Amino acid sequence: MEVVNLPKNANITNDIWIAYRKEDVKNKNIELFIKTLRS
């Protein structure tokens, strides 16, 4: 299981986390991923 460092102020819901885990996020940048989801 890989460790992902989350920003302290990130509002990570389970749905976002599951979507993130399913995606092939090459740079594993969850902040960028969340911004992409919310835009």
Biopython code that builds the backbone (N, CA, C, O; Angstrom):
import numpy as np
from Bio.PDB.StructureBuilder import StructureBuilder

atoms = [
    (1, "MET", "N", (0.848, -1.195, 0.000)),
    (1, "MET", "CA", (0.000, 0.000, 0.000)),
    (1, "MET", "C", (0.881, 1.241, 0.000)),
    (1, "MET", "O", (1.731, 1.418, 0.873)),
    (2, "GLU", "N", (0.667, 2.085, -0.980)),
    (2, "GLU", "CA", (1.510, 3.269, -1.064)),
    (2, "GLU", "C", (0.986, 4.377, -0.170)),
    (2, "GLU", "O", (-0.214, 4.483, 0.084)),
    (3, "VAL", "N", (1.898, 5.188, 0.295)),
    (3, "VAL", "CA", (1.537, 6.298, 1.167)),
    (3, "VAL", "C", (1.444, 7.563, 0.331)),
    (3, "VAL", "O", (2.349, 7.877, -0.442)),
    (4, "VAL", "N", (0.354, 8.278, 0.489)),
    (4, "VAL", "CA", (0.191, 9.559, -0.195)),
    (4, "VAL", "C", (0.084, 10.637, 0.871)),
    (4, "VAL", "O", (-0.754, 10.559, 1.770)),
    (5, "ASN", "N", (0.932, 11.632, 0.761)),
    (5, "ASN", "CA", (0.882, 12.736, 1.715)),
    (5, "ASN", "C", (-0.222, 13.709, 1.321)),
    (5, "ASN", "O", (-0.175, 14.320, 0.254)),
    (6, "LEU", "N", (-1.203, 13.844, 2.186)),
    (6, "LEU", "CA", (-2.322, 14.726, 1.903)),
    (6, "LEU", "C", (-2.064, 16.100, 2.501)),
    (6, "LEU", "O", (-1.511, 16.217, 3.595)),
    (7, "PRO", "N", (-2.468, 17.144, 1.774)),
    (7, "PRO", "CA", (-2.395, 18.480, 2.367)),
    (7, "PRO", "C", (-3.278, 18.536, 3.612)),
    (7, "PRO", "O", (-4.363, 17.955, 3.632)),
    (8, "LYS", "N", (-2.819, 19.227, 4.636)),
    (8, "LYS", "CA", (-3.526, 19.229, 5.919)),
    (8, "LYS", "C", (-4.941, 19.783, 5.807)),
    (8, "LYS", "O", (-5.838, 19.364, 6.539)),
    (9, "ASN", "N", (-5.138, 20.727, 4.889)),
    (9, "ASN", "CA", (-6.448, 21.363, 4.767)),
    (9, "ASN", "C", (-7.313, 20.708, 3.691)),
    (9, "ASN", "O", (-8.373, 21.225, 3.339)),
    (10, "ALA", "N", (-6.862, 19.579, 3.177)),
    (10, "ALA", "CA", (-7.615, 18.929, 2.105)),
    (10, "ALA", "C", (-8.909, 18.337, 2.645)),
    (10, "ALA", "O", (-8.927, 17.708, 3.704)),
    (11, "ASN", "N", (-9.973, 18.546, 1.913)),
    (11, "ASN", "CA", (-11.253, 17.956, 2.281)),
    (11, "ASN", "C", (-11.430, 16.706, 1.433)),
    (11, "ASN", "O", (-12.034, 16.754, 0.361)),
    (12, "ILE", "N", (-10.900, 15.586, 1.917)),
    (12, "ILE", "CA", (-10.908, 14.352, 1.145)),
    (12, "ILE", "C", (-12.112, 13.521, 1.551)),
    (12, "ILE", "O", (-12.159, 12.971, 2.652)),
    (13, "THR", "N", (-13.072, 13.437, 0.664)),
    (13, "THR", "CA", (-14.197, 12.549, 0.925)),
    (13, "THR", "C", (-13.842, 11.162, 0.426)),
    (13, "THR", "O", (-12.908, 10.994, -0.358)),
    (14, "ASN", "N", (-14.579, 10.182, 0.877)),
    (14, "ASN", "CA", (-14.305, 8.809, 0.477)),
    (14, "ASN", "C", (-14.418, 8.651, -1.032)),
    (14, "ASN", "O", (-13.623, 7.938, -1.645)),
    (15, "ASP", "N", (-15.406, 9.313, -1.635)),
    (15, "ASP", "CA", (-15.593, 9.224, -3.087)),
    (15, "ASP", "C", (-14.381, 9.757, -3.836)),
    (15, "ASP", "O", (-13.932, 9.155, -4.812)),
    (16, "ILE", "N", (-13.853, 10.888, -3.377)),
    (16, "ILE", "CA", (-12.664, 11.458, -4.012)),
    (16, "ILE", "C", (-11.488, 10.509, -3.859)),
    (16, "ILE", "O", (-10.740, 10.279, -4.809)),
    (17, "TRP", "N", (-11.325, 9.956, -2.660)),
    (17, "TRP", "CA", (-10.209, 9.050, -2.410)),
    (17, "TRP", "C", (-10.296, 7.812, -3.299)),
    (17, "TRP", "O", (-9.298, 7.394, -3.886)),
    (18, "ILE", "N", (-11.505, 7.220, -3.396)),
    (18, "ILE", "CA", (-11.695, 6.040, -4.246)),
    (18, "ILE", "C", (-11.391, 6.373, -5.701)),
    (18, "ILE", "O", (-10.713, 5.610, -6.388)),
    (19, "ALA", "N", (-11.892, 7.512, -6.168)),
    (19, "ALA", "CA", (-11.631, 7.922, -7.547)),
    (19, "ALA", "C", (-10.138, 8.116, -7.769)),
    (19, "ALA", "O", (-9.595, 7.726, -8.803)),
    (20, "TYR", "N", (-9.480, 8.727, -6.782)),
    (20, "TYR", "CA", (-8.037, 8.958, -6.873)),
    (20, "TYR", "C", (-7.274, 7.643, -6.936)),
    (20, "TYR", "O", (-6.341, 7.499, -7.725)),
    (21, "ARG", "N", (-7.663, 6.703, -6.120)),
    (21, "ARG", "CA", (-6.988, 5.406, -6.085)),
    (21, "ARG", "C", (-7.180, 4.647, -7.399)),
    (21, "ARG", "O", (-6.297, 3.903, -7.826)),
    (22, "LYS", "N", (-8.341, 4.840, -8.038)),
    (22, "LYS", "CA", (-8.636, 4.136, -9.290)),
    (22, "LYS", "C", (-7.897, 4.747, -10.472)),
    (22, "LYS", "O", (-7.535, 4.044, -11.416)),
    (23, "GLU", "N", (-7.675, 6.059, -10.420)),
    (23, "GLU", "CA", (-7.022, 6.741, -11.532)),
    (23, "GLU", "C", (-5.548, 6.378, -11.600)),
    (23, "GLU", "O", (-4.917, 6.082, -10.586)),
    (24, "ASP", "N", (-5.013, 6.407, -12.813)),
    (24, "ASP", "CA", (-3.571, 6.245, -12.977)),
    (24, "ASP", "C", (-2.959, 7.637, -12.935)),
    (24, "ASP", "O", (-2.653, 8.230, -13.970)),
    (25, "VAL", "N", (-2.788, 8.142, -11.733)),
    (25, "VAL", "CA", (-2.256, 9.488, -11.566)),
    (25, "VAL", "C", (-0.740, 9.396, -11.551)),
    (25, "VAL", "O", (-0.131, 8.957, -10.576)),
    (26, "LYS", "N", (-0.148, 9.825, -12.664)),
    (26, "LYS", "CA", (1.279, 9.591, -12.856)),
    (26, "LYS", "C", (2.132, 10.285, -11.802)),
    (26, "LYS", "O", (3.089, 9.703, -11.291)),
    (27, "ASN", "N", (1.786, 11.526, -11.479)),
    (27, "ASN", "CA", (2.615, 12.254, -10.516)),
    (27, "ASN", "C", (2.084, 12.142, -9.089)),
    (27, "ASN", "O", (2.666, 12.701, -8.159)),
    (28, "LYS", "N", (0.983, 11.421, -8.922)),
    (28, "LYS", "CA", (0.400, 11.213, -7.591)),
    (28, "LYS", "C", (0.167, 12.514, -6.837)),
    (28, "LYS", "O", (0.300, 12.567, -5.614)),
    (29, "ASN", "N", (-0.183, 13.567, -7.580)),
    (29, "ASN", "CA", (-0.413, 14.866, -6.957)),
    (29, "ASN", "C", (-1.897, 15.001, -6.646)),
    (29, "ASN", "O", (-2.685, 15.389, -7.508)),
    (30, "ILE", "N", (-2.270, 14.683, -5.425)),
    (30, "ILE", "CA", (-3.691, 14.664, -5.080)),
    (30, "ILE", "C", (-4.291, 16.064, -5.066)),
    (30, "ILE", "O", (-5.475, 16.226, -5.359)),
    (31, "GLU", "N", (-3.497, 17.076, -4.733)),
    (31, "GLU", "CA", (-4.023, 18.447, -4.771)),
    (31, "GLU", "C", (-4.441, 18.817, -6.190)),
    (31, "GLU", "O", (-5.510, 19.387, -6.409)),
    (32, "LEU", "N", (-3.580, 18.484, -7.151)),
    (32, "LEU", "CA", (-3.892, 18.760, -8.551)),
    (32, "LEU", "C", (-5.103, 17.944, -9.002)),
    (32, "LEU", "O", (-5.953, 18.438, -9.742)),
    (33, "PHE", "N", (-5.171, 16.708, -8.557)),
    (33, "PHE", "CA", (-6.290, 15.831, -8.901)),
    (33, "PHE", "C", (-7.607, 16.395, -8.392)),
    (33, "PHE", "O", (-8.604, 16.408, -9.114)),
    (34, "ILE", "N", (-7.611, 16.860, -7.154)),
    (34, "ILE", "CA", (-8.825, 17.436, -6.575)),
    (34, "ILE", "C", (-9.235, 18.704, -7.316)),
    (34, "ILE", "O", (-10.418, 18.919, -7.582)),
    (35, "LYS", "N", (-8.256, 19.543, -7.650)),
    (35, "LYS", "CA", (-8.569, 20.756, -8.409)),
    (35, "LYS", "C", (-9.196, 20.398, -9.746)),
    (35, "LYS", "O", (-10.126, 21.062, -10.204)),
    (36, "THR", "N", (-8.681, 19.341, -10.370)),
    (36, "THR", "CA", (-9.225, 18.891, -11.647)),
    (36, "THR", "C", (-10.659, 18.408, -11.481)),
    (36, "THR", "O", (-11.512, 18.702, -12.319)),
    (37, "LEU", "N", (-10.931, 17.675, -10.416)),
    (37, "LEU", "CA", (-12.282, 17.177, -10.162)),
    (37, "LEU", "C", (-13.267, 18.309, -9.924)),
    (37, "LEU", "O", (-14.408, 18.255, -10.382)),
    (38, "ARG", "N", (-12.825, 19.332, -9.209)),
    (38, "ARG", "CA", (-13.734, 20.401, -8.798)),
    (38, "ARG", "C", (-13.882, 21.506, -9.823)),
    (38, "ARG", "O", (-14.750, 22.367, -9.680)),
    (39, "SER", "N", (-13.051, 21.497, -10.855)),
    (39, "SER", "CA", (-13.122, 22.570, -11.845)),
    (39, "SER", "C", (-14.244, 22.326, -12.841)),
    (39, "SER", "O", (-14.450, 23.132, -13.749)),
]
sb = StructureBuilder()
sb.init_structure("model")
sb.init_model(0)
sb.init_chain("A")
sb.init_seg("    ")
for serial, (resi, resn, name, xyz) in enumerate(atoms, 1):
    if name == "N":
        sb.init_residue(resn, " ", resi, " ")
    sb.init_atom(name, np.array(xyz, "f"), 0.0, 1.0, " ", f" {name:<3s}", serial, name[0])
structure = sb.get_structure()
